[in-house]
């Protein structure tokens, strides 16, 4: 089967090159709100984010960052075909803003967005990304009650738009030709990934 590919390098908050309702699968890993390397990028979209961070208002900055990401999800919702699948790799953030240290649950905000849009949430994947860095122990390290558990996983959230996909007779034949072997199914469809290592990110924004 011959395929064609077109690379469009631009801001995903405005996907005008793709016709509405024509995409069956979207896979993305966006900048993670409240991860410090992305502060400048998010603030360039909305200066109120920088103001919130400087005023030590972490939750306001978190919500404003997600408002910018929601614009990407709006575009994905527009171009996705009925029964299309959305896969999003996202990690939560831990951060101290002023005197407050907490987790900023990025995955839960995205889940709320797609549930509000009427999407079916499918079983998610936990990507275990164990680190041996000395700074993996957060808070007071060994001293209770402020010795916090490590944050060494990310999520792959999977959503479906509008129910299961229906197939024509010709499509059913092609679908069967693409079936997995039993061993592949058992290996590839685990809900926990432990053998994939993340690469360091040295972005200059």
Phi and psi in degrees as GROMACS dihedral restraints (atoms count N, CA, C in turn):
[ dihedral_restraints ]
;  ai    aj    ak    al  type     phi  dphi    fc
    3     4     5     6     1   -88.1    20    10
    4     5     6     7     1   139.6    20    10
    6     7     8     9     1  -129.7    20    10
    7     8     9    10     1   158.7    20    10
    9    10    11    12     1  -120.7    20    10
   10    11    12    13     1   150.1    20    10
   12    13    14    15     1  -132.7    20    10
   13    14    15    16     1   138.7    20    10
   15    16    17    18     1  -132.8    20    10
   16    17    18    19     1   124.8    20    10
   18    19    20    21     1   -97.7    20    10
   19    20    21    22     1   124.7    20    10
   21    22    23    24     1  -116.4    20    10
   22    23    24    25     1   114.7    20    10
   24    25    26    27     1  -103.9    20    10
   25    26    27    28     1   100.7    20    10
   27    28    29    30     1  -165.2    20    10
   28    29    30    31     1   176.5    20    10
   30    31    32    33     1   -68.4    20    10
   31    32    33    34     1   124.9    20    10
   33    34    35    36     1   -76.8    20    10
   34    35    36    37     1     2.2    20    10
   36    37    38    39     1   -80.7    20    10
   37    38    39    40     1    -0.3    20    10
   39    40    41    42     1  -148.7    20    10
   40    41    42    43     1    84.5    20    10
   42    43    44    45     1   -99.0    20    10
   43    44    45    46     1    80.5    20    10
   45    46    47    48     1   -88.5    20    10
   46    47    48    49     1   -15.5    20    10
   48    49    50    51     1   -79.3    20    10
   49    50    51    52     1   -12.5    20    10
   51    52    53    54     1  -108.0    20    10
   52    53    54    55     1   131.5    20    10
   54    55    56    57     1   -69.7    20    10
   55    56    57    58     1   143.0    20    10
   57    58    59    60     1   -58.8    20    10
   58    59    60    61     1   140.5    20    10
   60    61    62    63     1    69.2    20    10
   61    62    63    64     1    27.1    20    10
   63    64    65    66     1  -116.7    20    10
   64    65    66    67     1    -4.5    20    10
   66    67    68    69     1  -104.3    20    10
   67    68    69    70     1   130.1    20    10
   69    70    71    72     1   -95.3    20    10
   70    71    72    73     1   -22.8    20    10
   72    73    74    75     1  -145.1    20    10
   73    74    75    76     1   130.6    20    10
   75    76    77    78     1  -124.0    20    10
   76    77    78    79     1   128.4    20    10
   78    79    80    81     1  -125.1    20    10
   79    80    81    82     1   125.4    20    10
   81    82    83    84     1  -150.7    20    10
   82    83    84    85     1   153.5    20    10
   84    85    86    87     1  -133.2    20    10
   85    86    87    88     1    96.2    20    10
   87    88    89    90     1   -79.0    20    10
   88    89    90    91     1   170.0    20    10
   90    91    92    93     1   -56.8    20    10
   91    92    93    94     1   138.7    20    10
   93    94    95    96     1   -89.1    20    10
   94    95    96    97     1   119.9    20    10
   96    97    98    99     1   -56.2    20    10
   97    98    99   100     1   141.2    20    10
   99   100   101   102     1    72.1    20    10
  100   101   102   103     1     8.2    20    10
  102   103   104   105     1   -88.7    20    10
  103   104   105   106     1   124.0    20    10
  105   106   107   108     1   -58.4    20    10
  106   107   108   109     1   -32.7    20    10
  108   109   110   111     1   -65.0    20    10
  109   110   111   112     1   -15.9    20    10
  111   112   113   114     1  -101.5    20    10
  112   113   114   115     1     0.8    20    10
  114   115   116   117     1   -56.6    20    10
  115   116   117   118     1   -47.1    20    10
  117   118   119   120     1   -64.4    20    10
  118   119   120   121     1   -39.9    20    10
  120   121   122   123     1   -62.9    20    10
  121   122   123   124     1   -51.4    20    10
  123   124   125   126     1   -61.4    20    10
  124   125   126   127     1   -40.2    20    10
  126   127   128   129     1   -65.9    20    10
  127   128   129   130     1   -28.1    20    10
  129   130   131   132     1   -68.1    20    10
  130   131   132   133     1   -25.3    20    10
  132   133   134   135     1   -81.1    20    10
  133   134   135   136     1   -33.3    20    10
  135   136   137   138     1  -149.8    20    10
  136   137   138   139     1   106.6    20    10
  138   139   140   141     1   -59.9    20    10
  139   140   141   142     1   -20.0    20    10
  141   142   143   144     1   -65.0    20    10
  142   143   144   145     1   -23.1    20    10
  144   145   146   147     1   -66.6    20    10
  145   146   147   148     1   -45.6    20    10
  147   148   149   150     1   -62.2    20    10
  148   149   150   151     1   -39.6    20    10
  150   151   152   153     1   -61.8    20    10
  151   152   153   154     1   -43.9    20    10
  153   154   155   156     1   -63.1    20    10
  154   155   156   157     1   -41.9    20    10
  156   157   158   159     1   -64.9    20    10
  157   158   159   160     1   -42.8    20    10
  159   160   161   162     1   -66.9    20    10
  160   161   162   163     1   -29.6    20    10
  162   163   164   165     1   -86.6    20    10
  163   164   165   166     1     5.8    20    10
  165   166   167   168     1    59.5    20    10
  166   167   168   169     1    35.9    20    10
  168   169   170   171     1  -105.4    20    10
  169   170   171   172     1    81.3    20    10
  171   172   173   174     1   -62.0    20    10
  172   173   174   175     1   -43.6    20    10
  174   175   176   177     1   -67.7    20    10
  175   176   177   178     1   -33.5    20    10
  177   178   179   180     1   -67.3    20    10
  178   179   180   181     1   -43.2    20    10
  180   181   182   183     1   -61.7    20    10
  181   182   183   184     1   -43.2    20    10
  183   184   185   186     1   -57.9    20    10
  184   185   186   187     1   -49.1    20    10
  186   187   188   189     1   -65.9    20    10
  187   188   189   190     1   -38.6    20    10
  189   190   191   192     1   -67.7    20    10
  190   191   192   193     1   -37.3    20    10
  192   193   194   195     1   -63.0    20    10
  193   194   195   196     1   -41.9    20    10
  195   196   197   198     1   -69.3    20    10
  196   197   198   199     1   -27.6    20    10
  198   199   200   201     1   -61.9    20    10
  199   200   201   202     1   -35.0    20    10
  201   202   203   204     1   -71.5    20    10
  202   203   204   205     1   -40.8    20    10
  204   205   206   207     1   -65.8    20    10
  205   206   207   208     1   -33.6    20    10
  207   208   209   210     1   -58.9    20    10
  208   209   210   211     1   -28.1    20    10
  210   211   212   213     1   -66.9    20    10
  211   212   213   214     1   -32.3    20    10
  213   214   215   216     1   -68.9    20    10
  214   215   216   217     1   -44.0    20    10
  216   217   218   219     1   -64.3    20    10
  217   218   219   220     1   -34.2    20    10
  219   220   221   222     1   -59.6    20    10
  220   221   222   223     1   -42.5    20    10
  222   223   224   225     1   -68.0    20    10
  223   224   225   226     1   -41.1    20    10
  225   226   227   228     1   -63.0    20    10
  226   227   228   229     1   -42.3    20    10
  228   229   230   231     1   -60.3    20    10
  229   230   231   232     1   -36.3    20    10
  231   232   233   234     1   -69.4    20    10
  232   233   234   235     1   -42.9    20    10
  234   235   236   237     1   -86.9    20    10
  235   236   237   238     1   -14.7    20    10
  237   238   239   240     1   -73.7    20    10
  238   239   240   241     1   136.0    20    10
  240   241   242   243     1   -76.3    20    10
  241   242   243   244     1   159.1    20    10
  243   244   245   246     1   -54.8    20    10
  244   245   246   247     1   135.6    20    10
  246   247   248   249     1    71.5    20    10
  247   248   249   250     1     9.4    20    10
  249   250   251   252     1   -67.4    20    10
  250   251   252   253     1   157.5    20    10
  252   253   254   255     1  -111.9    20    10
  253   254   255   256     1   137.7    20    10
  255   256   257   258     1  -117.5    20    10
  256   257   258   259     1   125.3    20    10
  258   259   260   261     1  -118.2    20    10
  259   260   261   262     1   124.7    20    10
  261   262   263   264     1  -127.4    20    10
  262   263   264   265     1   120.0    20    10
  264   265   266   267     1   -89.0    20    10
  265   266   267   268     1   120.0    20    10
  267   268   269   270     1  -145.7    20    10
  268   269   270   271     1   143.7    20    10
  270   271   272   273     1  -117.9    20    10
  271   272   273   274     1   151.6    20    10
  273   274   275   276     1   -76.8    20    10
  274   275   276   277     1   168.0    20    10
  276   277   278   279     1  -123.4    20    10
  277   278   279   280     1   140.9    20    10
  279   280   281   282     1  -112.6    20    10
  280   281   282   283     1   136.7    20    10
  282   283   284   285     1  -161.5    20    10
  283   284   285   286     1   146.1    20    10
  285   286   287   288     1  -102.2    20    10
  286   287   288   289     1   119.1    20    10
  288   289   290   291     1  -116.1    20    10
  289   290   291   292     1   115.0    20    10
  291   292   293   294     1    64.4    20    10
  292   293   294   295     1  -125.7    20    10
  294   295   296   297     1   -97.5    20    10
  295   296   297   298     1     3.6    20    10
  297   298   299   300     1  -105.3    20    10
  298   299   300   301     1   121.2    20    10
  300   301   302   303     1  -108.1    20    10
  301   302   303   304     1   130.4    20    10
  303   304   305   306     1  -160.8    20    10
  304   305   306   307     1   170.6    20    10
  306   307   308   309     1   -90.7    20    10
  307   308   309   310     1   137.4    20    10
  309   310   311   312     1  -106.9    20    10
  310   311   312   313     1   105.3    20    10
  312   313   314   315     1   -80.4    20    10
  313   314   315   316     1    81.4    20    10
  315   316   317   318     1   -60.0    20    10
  316   317   318   319     1   -37.1    20    10
  318   319   320   321     1   -64.8    20    10
  319   320   321   322     1   -35.6    20    10
  321   322   323   324     1   -70.8    20    10
  322   323   324   325     1   -34.3    20    10
  324   325   326   327     1   -64.4    20    10
  325   326   327   328     1   -43.3    20    10
  327   328   329   330     1   -67.3    20    10
  328   329   330   331     1   -39.5    20    10
  330   331   332   333     1   -58.9    20    10
  331   332   333   334     1   -44.5    20    10
  333   334   335   336     1   -61.1    20    10
  334   335   336   337     1   -40.2    20    10
  336   337   338   339     1   -59.0    20    10
  337   338   339   340     1   -52.8    20    10
  339   340   341   342     1   -72.2    20    10
  340   341   342   343     1   -32.2    20    10
  342   343   344   345     1   -65.2    20    10
  343   344   345   346     1   -40.7    20    10
  345   346   347   348     1   -63.9    20    10
  346   347   348   349     1   -28.3    20    10
  348   349   350   351     1   -80.7    20    10
  349   350   351   352     1    -4.8    20    10
  351   352   353   354     1    91.1    20    10
  352   353   354   355     1    12.3    20    10
  354   355   356   357     1   -75.1    20    10
  355   356   357   358     1   151.0    20    10
  357   358   359   360     1   -84.7    20    10
  358   359   360   361     1   127.9    20    10
  360   361   362   363     1   -88.4    20    10
  361   362   363   364     1   126.3    20    10
  363   364   365   366     1   -97.6    20    10
  364   365   366   367     1   166.7    20    10
  366   367   368   369     1   -53.3    20    10
  367   368   369   370     1   133.4    20    10
  369   370   371   372     1   -91.6    20    10
  370   371   372   373     1   167.9    20    10
  372   373   374   375     1  -113.3    20    10
  373   374   375   376     1   135.0    20    10
  375   376   377   378     1   -98.4    20    10
  376   377   378   379     1   120.5    20    10
  378   379   380   381     1   -98.1    20    10
  379   380   381   382     1   104.2    20    10
  381   382   383   384     1   -80.0    20    10
  382   383   384   385     1   116.0    20    10
  384   385   386   387     1  -121.8    20    10
  385   386   387   388     1    74.2    20    10
  387   388   389   390     1   -66.2    20    10
  388   389   390   391     1   139.6    20    10
  390   391   392   393     1  -123.4    20    10
  391   392   393   394     1   147.8    20    10
  393   394   395   396     1  -105.5    20    10
  394   395   396   397     1    13.9    20    10
  396   397   398   399     1   -63.5    20    10
  397   398   399   400     1   142.6    20    10
  399   400   401   402     1   -58.9    20    10
  400   401   402   403     1   -27.4    20    10
  402   403   404   405     1   -88.9    20    10
  403   404   405   406     1    13.7    20    10
  405   406   407   408     1   -66.6    20    10
  406   407   408   409     1   -27.5    20    10
  408   409   410   411     1   -85.9    20    10
  409   410   411   412     1   116.4    20    10
  411   412   413   414     1   -94.9    20    10
  412   413   414   415     1   162.4    20    10
  414   415   416   417     1    76.0    20    10
  415   416   417   418     1  -132.8    20    10
  417   418   419   420     1   -87.5    20    10
  418   419   420   421     1    13.8    20    10
  420   421   422   423     1    69.1    20    10
  421   422   423   424     1   -95.9    20    10
  423   424   425   426     1  -101.0    20    10
  424   425   426   427     1    -2.3    20    10
  426   427   428   429     1  -104.8    20    10
  427   428   429   430     1   119.1    20    10
  429   430   431   432     1   -72.0    20    10
  430   431   432   433     1   158.8    20    10
  432   433   434   435     1   -93.3    20    10
  433   434   435   436     1     9.8    20    10
  435   436   437   438     1  -104.6    20    10
  436   437   438   439     1    26.1    20    10
  438   439   440   441     1   -93.5    20    10
  439   440   441   442     1   109.8    20    10
  441   442   443   444     1   -93.0    20    10
  442   443   444   445     1   152.1    20    10
  444   445   446   447     1   -65.8    20    10
  445   446   447   448     1   153.7    20    10
  447   448   449   450     1   -72.7    20    10
  448   449   450   451     1   154.9    20    10
  450   451   452   453     1  -113.9    20    10
  451   452   453   454     1    93.1    20    10
  453   454   455   456     1  -126.2    20    10
  454   455   456   457     1    36.8    20    10
  456   457   458   459     1  -147.7    20    10
  457   458   459   460     1   156.9    20    10
  459   460   461   462     1  -126.5    20    10
  460   461   462   463     1   175.6    20    10
  462   463   464   465     1  -118.2    20    10
  463   464   465   466     1   147.1    20    10
  465   466   467   468     1  -114.2    20    10
  466   467   468   469     1   103.6    20    10
  468   469   470   471     1   -86.0    20    10
  469   470   471   472     1   136.8    20    10
  471   472   473   474     1  -128.1    20    10
  472   473   474   475     1   124.4    20    10
  474   475   476   477     1  -127.1    20    10
  475   476   477   478     1   150.9    20    10
  477   478   479   480     1  -125.5    20    10
  478   479   480   481     1   137.2    20    10
  480   481   482   483     1   -94.8    20    10
  481   482   483   484     1   107.1    20    10
  483   484   485   486     1    76.9    20    10
  484   485   486   487     1    38.0    20    10
  486   487   488   489     1    86.7    20    10
  487   488   489   490     1   176.5    20    10
  489   490   491   492     1   -66.3    20    10
  490   491   492   493     1   148.2    20    10
  492   493   494   495     1   -73.7    20    10
  493   494   495   496     1   139.3    20    10
  495   496   497   498     1  -103.6    20    10
  496   497   498   499     1   144.1    20    10
  498   499   500   501     1  -120.8    20    10
  499   500   501   502     1   144.6    20    10
  501   502   503   504     1   -77.2    20    10
  502   503   504   505     1   172.0    20    10
  504   505   506   507     1   -60.2    20    10
  505   506   507   508     1   -42.6    20    10
  507   508   509   510     1   -64.4    20    10
  508   509   510   511     1   -39.4    20    10
  510   511   512   513     1   -68.4    20    10
  511   512   513   514     1   -33.7    20    10
  513   514   515   516     1   -62.9    20    10
  514   515   516   517     1   -39.4    20    10
  516   517   518   519     1   -63.6    20    10
  517   518   519   520     1   -46.8    20    10
  519   520   521   522     1   -63.4    20    10
  520   521   522   523     1   -35.9    20    10
  522   523   524   525     1   -63.1    20    10
  523   524   525   526     1   -42.6    20    10
  525   526   527   528     1   -66.8    20    10
  526   527   528   529     1   -34.6    20    10
  528   529   530   531     1   -66.6    20    10
  529   530   531   532     1   -21.0    20    10
  531   532   533   534     1   -97.5    20    10
  532   533   534   535     1     9.5    20    10
  534   535   536   537     1   -62.5    20    10
  535   536   537   538     1   148.9    20    10
  537   538   539   540     1   -80.0    20    10
  538   539   540   541     1   152.6    20    10
  540   541   542   543     1   -74.8    20    10
  541   542   543   544     1   156.1    20    10
  543   544   545   546     1   -57.3    20    10
  544   545   546   547     1   -43.1    20    10
  546   547   548   549     1   -65.1    20    10
  547   548   549   550     1   -37.7    20    10
  549   550   551   552     1   -65.4    20    10
  550   551   552   553     1   -44.2    20    10
  552   553   554   555     1   -58.9    20    10
  553   554   555   556     1   -43.6    20    10
  555   556   557   558     1   -67.2    20    10
  556   557   558   559     1   -35.9    20    10
  558   559   560   561     1   -80.5    20    10
  559   560   561   562     1   -42.5    20    10
  561   562   563   564     1   -83.9    20    10
  562   563   564   565     1   -20.7    20    10
  564   565   566   567     1  -106.0    20    10
  565   566   567   568     1    31.5    20    10
  567   568   569   570     1   -75.2    20    10
  568   569   570   571     1   146.9    20    10
  570   571   572   573     1   -87.9    20    10
  571   572   573   574     1     1.9    20    10
  573   574   575   576     1  -131.7    20    10
  574   575   576   577     1   124.8    20    10
  576   577   578   579     1  -100.4    20    10
  577   578   579   580     1   125.9    20    10
  579   580   581   582     1  -125.1    20    10
  580   581   582   583     1   -10.9    20    10
  582   583   584   585     1  -109.0    20    10
  583   584   585   586     1    13.6    20    10
  585   586   587   588     1  -113.8    20    10
  586   587   588   589     1   119.9    20    10
  588   589   590   591     1   -94.7    20    10
  589   590   591   592     1   138.9    20    10
  591   592   593   594     1   -77.4    20    10
  592   593   594   595     1   149.0    20    10
  594   595   596   597     1   -94.6    20    10
  595   596   597   598     1   143.7    20    10
  597   598   599   600     1   -60.2    20    10
  598   599   600   601     1   144.0    20    10
  600   601   602   603     1  -110.1    20    10
  601   602   603   604     1   115.8    20    10
  603   604   605   606     1  -117.8    20    10
  604   605   606   607     1    59.2    20    10
  606   607   608   609     1   -76.8    20    10
  607   608   609   610     1   142.2    20    10
  609   610   611   612     1  -113.9    20    10
  610   611   612   613     1   107.0    20    10
